[in-house]
């Protein structure tokens, strides 16, 4: 194995964020770092495949669970406490921790996010433009504000089920009330977006608009792929992501 793995927790607002750090086996100097963000009701384990490839090719890669981000999360916090705001806060805490690590090159810290994690990554990067050197996004869920617009006026006090996970009013209250496309335009660094043209959960048009919003963006469209790539498409996506990050970092 040409990389090493160790648990590396992070603290945010009194909660412990579970995470794993993947480092190249022969790590001289300060390698570039990629922070990987999972999607809704997913976990760090679903992005390990990319972390392994990145670390085997000279990157430090950090995977973590958002607090309350899934029913199988190893991080502290309830799913009924999770919102887009709390996930942005978690990611900011992770970025701060990685930036302070001895191994980190603060000029080469990148983000990777899937679905809701891609949405959170883009919003966070736009708020921390000096800290993030680029990012790759897999079917980023920029449909979230639109999908939940009708629920903003409802004041539900009881938890409710959404896509296999219990949420609460906290999620609705934590939805962005600003133009998210306008907000992320503040990020001027390179961006790579991967999306399937048969995605029924997040329509490709959201990523097409998002790509036009960024000043430096590439969109790789995968034919006949939906939300959750086939093994073959995911393998290709990993290869493209490695190539993209390598172009930026080396």
Secondary structure, DSSP 8 states (H G I E B T S, - for coil): --EEEEE--EEETTEEE-EEEEEESS--S---EEEEE--TT--GGGSHHHHHHHHHTT-EEEEE--TT-STT--SSS-GGG--HHHHHHHHHHHHHHHHHSTT--TTSEEEEEETHHHHHHHHHHHH-TTT--EEEEES--TTHHHHTGGGTT----S-EEETTEEE-HHHHHTS--S-HHHHHTT--SEEEEEEETT-SSS-HHHHHHHHHHSSSEEEEEETT--SS--HHHHHHHHHHHHHHHHHHH-
